[in-house]
């Protein structure tokens, strides 16, 4: 389940920054991954017990209603879920969602590993001082 560190764009606020150059970019990526994890939680829940209304879904996943509503909106826009009289249900596109998620996570894992290696290289090097200005 996603952590509740900072706010996502669904309520119009920006994530908190941990300071330093590049930290805001990394914080935004973490927030997007939190959103992705929340969307995955919702698709999983709906796949196991459709149809489910927004309030029950929010309670079952221990999420604020506004975040649940935002995720449902995104998933509906992608065609992964659709509304019904009794609540949201997954569509046939859910299978494609899982396949794309798996491929995307593989790509992200490779990129994260490469970035960690590069960061470790720079961490081991002494910082070159600048003169002038």
C-alpha positions in Angstrom: 0.0 0.0 0.0 1.3 3.5 -0.8 2.7 5.7 1.9 1.0 8.9 2.7 4.1 11.2 2.5 3.3 14.5 1.0 0.3 15.2 -1.3 -0.4 14.3 -4.8 -1.7 16.5 -7.6 -5.3 15.4 -7.0 -5.7 18.0 -4.2 -3.7 20.7 -6.0 -0.6 20.6 -3.8 3.0 19.8 -4.5 5.0 17.2 -2.8 7.2 18.2 0.1 10.9 18.5 -0.9 13.6 17.0 1.1 16.0 19.8 0.0 18.9 20.0 -2.3 19.2 20.1 -6.1 17.3 17.4 -7.8 15.4 16.4 -4.7 12.1 17.9 -6.0 12.4 15.8 -9.2 13.0 12.7 -7.2 10.1 13.6 -4.8 7.8 13.9 -7.8 8.9 10.5 -9.1 8.2 9.0 -5.7 4.8 10.6 -5.6 4.0 9.2 -9.0 5.1 5.7 -7.8 2.8 6.1 -4.8 -0.1 7.0 -7.2 0.8 3.9 -9.3 0.8 1.7 -6.2 -2.6 3.1 -5.2 -4.0 2.4 -8.7 -2.6 -1.1 -8.5 -4.3 -1.6 -5.1 -7.6 -0.4 -6.6 -7.5 -2.7 -9.6 -6.6 -5.6 -7.4 -9.4 -5.0 -5.1 -11.9 -4.5 -7.9 -10.7 -7.7 -9.6 -11.3 -9.7 -6.4 -14.7 -8.3 -5.4 -16.5 -6.3 -8.1 -18.5 -4.1 -8.1 -17.4 -1.8 -5.4 -18.5 1.7 -4.6 -16.1 4.6 -3.9 -16.8 4.7 -0.1 -16.4 0.9 0.4 -13.3 0.9 -1.7 -11.8 3.8 0.2 -12.5 2.1 3.5 -11.2 -1.2 2.4 -7.9 0.3 1.2 -7.6 2.8 4.1 -7.5 5.7 1.6 -9.0 9.2 1.7 -12.1 9.4 -0.6 -10.5 12.2 -2.7 -7.5 10.0 -3.5 -9.7 7.0 -4.3 -11.9 9.2 -6.5 -8.8 10.5 -8.4 -7.4 7.0 -9.0 -10.8 5.8 -10.2 -10.9 8.7 -12.6 -7.5 7.9 -14.0 -8.3 4.2 -14.3 -11.6 4.9 -16.0 -10.0 7.3 -18.4 -7.5 4.5 -19.4 -10.4 2.1 -19.8 -9.2 -0.3 -17.1 -12.4 0.1 -15.1 -15.9 1.3 -15.8 -18.7 2.5 -13.6 -21.8 0.4 -13.0 -25.0 0.9 -11.0 -23.4 -1.0 -8.1 -19.9 0.5 -8.2 -16.7 0.3 -10.3 -15.8 -2.9 -12.2 -12.7 -3.9 -14.1 -12.9 -4.2 -17.9 -11.1 -6.5 -20.4 -8.4 -3.9 -20.5 -7.3 -4.9 -17.0 -5.3 -7.8 -18.5 -3.4 -5.3 -20.7 -2.9 -3.0 -17.7 -1.1 -5.9 -15.8 1.0 -6.8 -18.8 2.1 -3.2 -19.4 2.8 -2.7 -15.7 5.0 -5.7 -15.6 7.0 -4.5 -18.7 7.2 -0.9 -17.3 8.4 -2.1 -13.9 11.2 -4.2 -15.6 12.4 -1.1 -17.5 12.2 1.0 -14.3 14.2 -1.6 -12.4 17.0 -1.5 -15.0 17.1 2.3 -14.9 17.1 2.4 -11.1 19.9 -0.1 -10.9 22.0 2.0 -13.4 21.3 5.2 -11.6 22.3 3.7 -8.3 25.6 2.5 -9.8 26.3 6.0 -11.2 25.4 7.7 -7.9 27.7 5.3 -6.0 30.5 6.2 -8.4 30.0 9.9 -7.7 29.6 9.3 -4.0 33.1 7.8 -3.9 34.8 10.7 -5.8 36.0 13.8 -4.0 34.1 17.0 -4.8 36.0 19.2 -7.1 36.1 22.8 -5.7 35.4 25.8 -7.9 37.3 29.0 -7.8 36.2 32.3 -9.1 32.9 34.1 -9.5 
